[in-house]
Amino acid sequence: MHNHFECIVLGDLNISFDKMKKSNHYPIWRREIRTIFKNFSLIDVVKSFYERPSPTHSIKRKE
């Protein structure tokens, strides 16, 4: 349920995932998303985002 909520939030904020995918640099994703969350005063969401790895991110992927 928590993951579903995150997806809705990210979708509503119109983040350009194509742009971020092209950068292919995961910390940029986190920084951009954290900045947007802070702007919306969603500090609790930011905290959960940092404490728990994103389901789309895997340490094993080192291409």
Contacts in CASP RR format, 6 or more apart in sequence:
PFRMAT RR
TARGET T0000
AUTHOR 0000-0000-0000
METHOD contacts of the structure
MODEL  1
MHNHFECIVLGDLNISFDKMKKSNHYPIWRREIRTIFKNFSLIDVVKSFY
ERPSPTHSIKRKE
2 48 0 8 1.000
3 55 0 8 1.000
6 45 0 8 1.000
6 49 0 8 1.000
9 42 0 8 1.000
9 45 0 8 1.000
10 33 0 8 1.000
13 36 0 8 1.000
13 40 0 8 1.000
15 32 0 8 1.000
15 33 0 8 1.000
15 36 0 8 1.000
20 28 0 8 1.000
20 29 0 8 1.000
20 32 0 8 1.000
26 57 0 8 1.000
29 54 0 8 1.000
30 49 0 8 1.000
30 50 0 8 1.000
33 49 0 8 1.000
34 46 0 8 1.000
34 49 0 8 1.000
34 50 0 8 1.000
37 43 0 8 1.000
37 45 0 8 1.000
37 46 0 8 1.000
37 49 0 8 1.000
38 46 0 8 1.000
53 59 0 8 1.000
END
